């Protein structure tokens, strides 16, 4: 007999919890081991893609869209405002993201 499937809504709730836990662990371990923090972000992204769950906006801005590294302001990230946008520069891959500021 096969085991019963978990409903999709329950899977998405579990995925959201795990993603938030992984982001908390990444922020806690970044100072000791940046590679482990980057691994936590990769796992969180994998869970989100597998369950087709969106990563919340506040968590989505904590990793680079190009190299998928965890971003720690002042250490591997530069944050500036210019012309109605927040510009987040990743110092690992030298790319940047522009986020519009809402009025």
Rosetta constraint file for C-alpha pairs under 8 A:
AtomPair CA 6 CA 10 HARMONIC 6.55 0.50
AtomPair CA 6 CA 11 HARMONIC 6.48 0.50
AtomPair CA 7 CA 11 HARMONIC 6.33 0.50
AtomPair CA 8 CA 12 HARMONIC 6.21 0.50
AtomPair CA 9 CA 13 HARMONIC 6.37 0.50
AtomPair CA 10 CA 14 HARMONIC 6.24 0.50
AtomPair CA 11 CA 15 HARMONIC 6.08 0.50
AtomPair CA 11 CA 51 HARMONIC 7.15 0.50
AtomPair CA 12 CA 16 HARMONIC 6.14 0.50
AtomPair CA 12 CA 51 HARMONIC 6.35 0.50
AtomPair CA 12 CA 52 HARMONIC 7.98 0.50
AtomPair CA 12 CA 53 HARMONIC 6.28 0.50
AtomPair CA 13 CA 17 HARMONIC 6.39 0.50
AtomPair CA 14 CA 18 HARMONIC 6.26 0.50
AtomPair CA 15 CA 19 HARMONIC 6.06 0.50
AtomPair CA 15 CA 47 HARMONIC 6.41 0.50
AtomPair CA 15 CA 48 HARMONIC 6.80 0.50
AtomPair CA 15 CA 51 HARMONIC 7.08 0.50
AtomPair CA 15 CA 53 HARMONIC 7.38 0.50
AtomPair CA 16 CA 20 HARMONIC 6.26 0.50
AtomPair CA 16 CA 48 HARMONIC 7.89 0.50
AtomPair CA 16 CA 53 HARMONIC 7.46 0.50
AtomPair CA 16 CA 55 HARMONIC 7.63 0.50
AtomPair CA 17 CA 21 HARMONIC 6.23 0.50
AtomPair CA 18 CA 22 HARMONIC 6.12 0.50
AtomPair CA 18 CA 44 HARMONIC 7.37 0.50
AtomPair CA 19 CA 23 HARMONIC 6.29 0.50
AtomPair CA 19 CA 44 HARMONIC 4.93 0.50
AtomPair CA 19 CA 45 HARMONIC 7.85 0.50
AtomPair CA 19 CA 47 HARMONIC 7.25 0.50
AtomPair CA 19 CA 48 HARMONIC 7.48 0.50
AtomPair CA 19 CA 55 HARMONIC 7.60 0.50
AtomPair CA 20 CA 24 HARMONIC 6.27 0.50
AtomPair CA 20 CA 59 HARMONIC 7.89 0.50
AtomPair CA 21 CA 25 HARMONIC 6.22 0.50
AtomPair CA 22 CA 26 HARMONIC 6.09 0.50
AtomPair CA 22 CA 40 HARMONIC 5.59 0.50
AtomPair CA 22 CA 41 HARMONIC 6.85 0.50
AtomPair CA 22 CA 43 HARMONIC 7.71 0.50
AtomPair CA 22 CA 44 HARMONIC 6.20 0.50
AtomPair CA 23 CA 27 HARMONIC 6.30 0.50
AtomPair CA 23 CA 40 HARMONIC 6.96 0.50
AtomPair CA 23 CA 41 HARMONIC 6.59 0.50
AtomPair CA 23 CA 44 HARMONIC 7.47 0.50
AtomPair CA 23 CA 59 HARMONIC 7.31 0.50
AtomPair CA 24 CA 28 HARMONIC 6.25 0.50
AtomPair CA 25 CA 29 HARMONIC 6.07 0.50
AtomPair CA 25 CA 37 HARMONIC 7.29 0.50
AtomPair CA 25 CA 40 HARMONIC 7.33 0.50
AtomPair CA 26 CA 30 HARMONIC 5.82 0.50
AtomPair CA 26 CA 36 HARMONIC 7.34 0.50
AtomPair CA 26 CA 37 HARMONIC 4.19 0.50
AtomPair CA 26 CA 38 HARMONIC 7.17 0.50
AtomPair CA 26 CA 40 HARMONIC 5.82 0.50
AtomPair CA 26 CA 41 HARMONIC 6.96 0.50
AtomPair CA 26 CA 70 HARMONIC 7.30 0.50
AtomPair CA 27 CA 37 HARMONIC 7.02 0.50
AtomPair CA 27 CA 72 HARMONIC 7.94 0.50
AtomPair CA 29 CA 33 HARMONIC 5.84 0.50
AtomPair CA 29 CA 34 HARMONIC 7.07 0.50
AtomPair CA 29 CA 36 HARMONIC 7.19 0.50
AtomPair CA 29 CA 37 HARMONIC 6.02 0.50
AtomPair CA 30 CA 34 HARMONIC 4.58 0.50
AtomPair CA 30 CA 35 HARMONIC 7.83 0.50
AtomPair CA 30 CA 36 HARMONIC 7.34 0.50
AtomPair CA 30 CA 37 HARMONIC 5.28 0.50
AtomPair CA 30 CA 72 HARMONIC 7.97 0.50
AtomPair CA 33 CA 37 HARMONIC 6.59 0.50
AtomPair CA 34 CA 38 HARMONIC 6.20 0.50
AtomPair CA 34 CA 70 HARMONIC 8.00 0.50
AtomPair CA 35 CA 39 HARMONIC 6.21 0.50
AtomPair CA 36 CA 40 HARMONIC 6.31 0.50
AtomPair CA 37 CA 41 HARMONIC 6.49 0.50
AtomPair CA 37 CA 69 HARMONIC 7.98 0.50
AtomPair CA 37 CA 70 HARMONIC 6.43 0.50
AtomPair CA 38 CA 42 HARMONIC 6.33 0.50
AtomPair CA 38 CA 68 HARMONIC 7.33 0.50
AtomPair CA 38 CA 69 HARMONIC 5.05 0.50
AtomPair CA 38 CA 70 HARMONIC 5.39 0.50
AtomPair CA 39 CA 43 HARMONIC 6.24 0.50
AtomPair CA 40 CA 44 HARMONIC 6.20 0.50
AtomPair CA 41 CA 45 HARMONIC 6.19 0.50
AtomPair CA 41 CA 63 HARMONIC 7.44 0.50
AtomPair CA 41 CA 68 HARMONIC 7.19 0.50
AtomPair CA 41 CA 69 HARMONIC 7.02 0.50
AtomPair CA 41 CA 70 HARMONIC 6.47 0.50
AtomPair CA 42 CA 46 HARMONIC 6.18 0.50
AtomPair CA 42 CA 68 HARMONIC 6.98 0.50
AtomPair CA 43 CA 47 HARMONIC 6.22 0.50
AtomPair CA 44 CA 48 HARMONIC 6.26 0.50
AtomPair CA 45 CA 49 HARMONIC 6.15 0.50
AtomPair CA 45 CA 55 HARMONIC 7.90 0.50
AtomPair CA 46 CA 50 HARMONIC 6.02 0.50
AtomPair CA 47 CA 51 HARMONIC 6.20 0.50
AtomPair CA 47 CA 53 HARMONIC 7.99 0.50
AtomPair CA 48 CA 52 HARMONIC 5.61 0.50
AtomPair CA 48 CA 53 HARMONIC 4.75 0.50
AtomPair CA 48 CA 54 HARMONIC 6.30 0.50
AtomPair CA 48 CA 55 HARMONIC 6.69 0.50
AtomPair CA 49 CA 53 HARMONIC 6.50 0.50
AtomPair CA 55 CA 59 HARMONIC 6.55 0.50
AtomPair CA 55 CA 60 HARMONIC 5.91 0.50
AtomPair CA 56 CA 60 HARMONIC 5.98 0.50
AtomPair CA 57 CA 61 HARMONIC 6.48 0.50
AtomPair CA 58 CA 62 HARMONIC 7.20 0.50
AtomPair CA 59 CA 63 HARMONIC 7.66 0.50
AtomPair CA 62 CA 70 HARMONIC 6.06 0.50
AtomPair CA 62 CA 71 HARMONIC 5.31 0.50
AtomPair CA 62 CA 72 HARMONIC 7.54 0.50
AtomPair CA 63 CA 68 HARMONIC 5.67 0.50
AtomPair CA 63 CA 69 HARMONIC 5.39 0.50
AtomPair CA 63 CA 70 HARMONIC 4.43 0.50
AtomPair CA 63 CA 71 HARMONIC 5.10 0.50
AtomPair CA 64 CA 68 HARMONIC 4.68 0.50
AtomPair CA 64 CA 69 HARMONIC 5.40 0.50
AtomPair CA 64 CA 70 HARMONIC 6.62 0.50
AtomPair CA 64 CA 71 HARMONIC 6.61 0.50
AtomPair CA 64 CA 90 HARMONIC 6.60 0.50
AtomPair CA 65 CA 97 HARMONIC 7.64 0.50
AtomPair CA 66 CA 93 HARMONIC 7.52 0.50
AtomPair CA 66 CA 95 HARMONIC 7.12 0.50
AtomPair CA 67 CA 92 HARMONIC 7.95 0.50
AtomPair CA 67 CA 93 HARMONIC 6.42 0.50
AtomPair CA 69 CA 92 HARMONIC 7.95 0.50
AtomPair CA 71 CA 76 HARMONIC 6.17 0.50
AtomPair CA 71 CA 77 HARMONIC 5.91 0.50
AtomPair CA 71 CA 90 HARMONIC 7.28 0.50
AtomPair CA 72 CA 76 HARMONIC 5.77 0.50
AtomPair CA 72 CA 77 HARMONIC 5.93 0.50
AtomPair CA 73 CA 77 HARMONIC 4.75 0.50
AtomPair CA 73 CA 78 HARMONIC 6.21 0.50
AtomPair CA 73 CA 79 HARMONIC 7.06 0.50
AtomPair CA 74 CA 78 HARMONIC 6.12 0.50
AtomPair CA 76 CA 90 HARMONIC 6.20 0.50
AtomPair CA 76 CA 91 HARMONIC 5.04 0.50
AtomPair CA 76 CA 92 HARMONIC 6.42 0.50
AtomPair CA 77 CA 88 HARMONIC 6.78 0.50
AtomPair CA 77 CA 89 HARMONIC 5.56 0.50
AtomPair CA 77 CA 90 HARMONIC 4.87 0.50
AtomPair CA 77 CA 91 HARMONIC 5.58 0.50
AtomPair CA 78 CA 88 HARMONIC 5.84 0.50
AtomPair CA 78 CA 89 HARMONIC 5.00 0.50
AtomPair CA 78 CA 90 HARMONIC 6.72 0.50
AtomPair CA 78 CA 91 HARMONIC 7.32 0.50
AtomPair CA 79 CA 86 HARMONIC 7.00 0.50
AtomPair CA 79 CA 87 HARMONIC 5.73 0.50
AtomPair CA 79 CA 88 HARMONIC 4.65 0.50
AtomPair CA 79 CA 89 HARMONIC 6.32 0.50
AtomPair CA 80 CA 86 HARMONIC 5.82 0.50
AtomPair CA 80 CA 87 HARMONIC 5.16 0.50
AtomPair CA 80 CA 88 HARMONIC 6.60 0.50
AtomPair CA 81 CA 85 HARMONIC 5.64 0.50
AtomPair CA 81 CA 86 HARMONIC 4.48 0.50
AtomPair CA 81 CA 87 HARMONIC 5.87 0.50
AtomPair CA 82 CA 86 HARMONIC 6.51 0.50
AtomPair CA 82 CA 87 HARMONIC 7.22 0.50
AtomPair CA 84 CA 100 HARMONIC 6.14 0.50
AtomPair CA 84 CA 101 HARMONIC 5.45 0.50
AtomPair CA 85 CA 98 HARMONIC 6.14 0.50
AtomPair CA 85 CA 99 HARMONIC 5.42 0.50
AtomPair CA 85 CA 100 HARMONIC 4.32 0.50
AtomPair CA 85 CA 101 HARMONIC 5.22 0.50
AtomPair CA 86 CA 98 HARMONIC 5.75 0.50
AtomPair CA 86 CA 99 HARMONIC 5.11 0.50
AtomPair CA 86 CA 100 HARMONIC 6.25 0.50
AtomPair CA 86 CA 101 HARMONIC 6.66 0.50
AtomPair CA 87 CA 96 HARMONIC 6.66 0.50
AtomPair CA 87 CA 97 HARMONIC 5.71 0.50
AtomPair CA 87 CA 98 HARMONIC 4.68 0.50
AtomPair CA 87 CA 99 HARMONIC 6.46 0.50
AtomPair CA 88 CA 96 HARMONIC 5.42 0.50
AtomPair CA 88 CA 97 HARMONIC 5.18 0.50
AtomPair CA 88 CA 98 HARMONIC 6.51 0.50
AtomPair CA 89 CA 94 HARMONIC 6.74 0.50
AtomPair CA 89 CA 95 HARMONIC 5.97 0.50
AtomPair CA 89 CA 96 HARMONIC 4.17 0.50
AtomPair CA 89 CA 97 HARMONIC 6.50 0.50
AtomPair CA 90 CA 94 HARMONIC 5.41 0.50
AtomPair CA 90 CA 95 HARMONIC 5.63 0.50
AtomPair CA 90 CA 96 HARMONIC 5.88 0.50
AtomPair CA 91 CA 95 HARMONIC 7.50 0.50
